[in-house]
Amino acid sequence: MSRPAAGRPIRWGFLGAGGIAASMAADLHHGDNLLYAVAARDADRAAGFAARFGASHSHGDYRAVIEDPDVDIVYVATTHPFHREQALMAIEAGKPVLVEKPLTLNAAHAGEVLAAARDRGVFAMEAVWMRANPLVLKAREMVANGVIGEVVAVQADFSIKLDYDPGHRMYDLANGGGALLDLGVYPMHFAWLFLGRPDTQQVLGTLSPTGSDTSVALQWGYASGATAQLRCAMTGWTPGRATIVGTTGSISVEPWFVRPERLVVITGDSESRVNGEQTGYGPQIEEVGRCLRAGLLESPMVPHADTIAVLELIDQARADLGVRYPAEV
C-alpha cells in the first residue's frame, strides 16, 4: 500500500451522498484531510453534495471515484447491501477503504472483504466511530488501570422511535433494514470493548410486518459470571447511557454513549466526573489518517477480528429471530 505523500492532505473519495456521508464530510476538516471526490447513483445529487462540502470532483458512477489515481482512500457510505461489492471493487483497485458500519451484511461477507484487503496489502476499517471517541478510550484506560476493579456487568441501549413504513430503509429487508445492523452494532461493540467475546448469547426480539427486527434485547454471559445487557429498538427513544460495573465501582458514559460528553465514576462513597468535548467523526478521521501515514493495514482501535466477531454475534441473533436478507441468498 502506497502511503499518502508527505506534505499534502489525504484525499478522500466518497461513495454515497446521504446523511452519514454528510456528517463525515462536515468533520473532514479535522487534521490533514480533504474531500476530493464524491459519487452517487444520481449525478445531480453528487454534484450538490460536492458543492456543499467543497469537493472538486463529483460523479454519477461509483467506479469513477475508485479509479481516480488522486483518491487516497475510499469511504463507502452507501446502504448495507452494497458495502461488500463496493469495498471489494475499491480493494481490487488498490485503494484503502473505510466502510460504514456494518462493514457488510454478515460475518462471512466481512471475512471476504478483510481477507481481500490483507491479500492486496491495503488498509481496511469498519467505521464504528464510537471506538475512536476520546471519552470511550478514557473509560477503557480507567478500567485497564483497575479504577473500578474487575468488570462484572455492562449495560448499553441505543433505541429510537421510528414509525412503521414498509418503504423506509430501516424496515426494508432488501436494503438491509433492522435495528441490529443500524443500532445494535453500537452497544455490542461497546460491551465487547470491556468484556470481549461472550460465552453465551440469549436473544429476545420482535419483527415488523416486513420481517425486519424492530426491537432486540441481548444478554451476554461469561464463564467468569460477568454479564452484559444490550438493547436496540425502533419502538421508542431511550436515554442512550451505558454503564460499566466493576467489583469496586462503576463508570457511566453519558448522556449518549456513542458520542458522550462525560464519564461519571463512582468508587466507594465518592463520585467524580471526567468531562470531554462532544466530538463527531473527527477522531475516527484522524485515526484513519494516522494509519495511512504509518502504512498500517488495520487500526488497533477497530481490529478486523472484532468486526468479524461482532457480526458473527449479530448473525446468530438474526438467525434466532428469523431475519434474513435477500442479498444473502
C-alpha positions, 0 to 999 in steps of 0.5 A: 500500500502506497502511503499518502505523500508527505506534505499534502492532505489525504484525499478522500473519495466518497461513495454515497451522498446521504446523511452519514456521508454528510456528517463525515464530510462536515468533520473532514476538516479535522487534521490533514484531510480533504474531500476530493471526490464524491459519487452517487447513483444520481449525478445531480445529487453528487454534484450538490453534495460536492458543492456543499462540502467543497469537493472538486470532483463529483460523479454519477458512477461509483467506479469513477471515484475508485479509479481516480489515481488522486483518491487516497482512500475510499469511504463507502457510505452507501446502504448495507447491501452494497458495502461488500461489492463496493469495498471489494471493487475499491480493494481490487483497485488498490485503494484503502477503504473505510466502510460504514458500519456494518462493514457488510451484511454478515460475518462471512461477507466481512471475512471476504472483504478483510481477507481481500484487503490483507491479500492486496496489502491495503488498509481496511476499517469498519467505521464504528466511530464510537471506538475512536471517541476520546471519552470511550478510550478514557473509560477503557484506560480507567478500567485497564488501570483497575479504577473500578476493579474487575468488570462484572456487568455492562449495560448499553441501549441505543433505541429510537422511535421510528414509525412503521413504513414498509418503504423506509430503509430501516424496515426494508429487508432488501436494503438491509433494514433492522435495528441490529445492523443500524443500532445494535452494532453500537452497544455490542461493540461497546460491551465487547470493548470491556468484556470481549467475546461472550460465552453465551448469547440469549436473544429476545426480539420482535419483527415488523410486518416486513420481517425486519427486527424492530426491537432486540434485547441481548444478554451476554454471559461469561464463564467468569459470571460477568454479564452484559445487557444490550438493547436496540429498538425502533419502538421508542427513544431511550436515554442512550447511557451505558454503564460499566460495573466493576467489583469496586465501582462503576463508570457511566458514559453519558448522556449518549454513549456513542458520542458522550460528553462525560464519564461519571465514576463512582468508587466507594462513597465518592463520585467524580466526573471526567468531562470531554468535548462532544466530538463527531467523526473527527477522531475516527478521521484522524485515526484513519489518517494516522494509519495511512501515514504509518502504512498500517493495514488495520487500526488497533482501535477497530481490529478486523477480528472484532468486526468479524466477531461482532457480526458473527454475534449479530448473525446468530441473533438474526438467525434466532429471530428469523431475519434474513436478507435477500442479498444473502441468498 
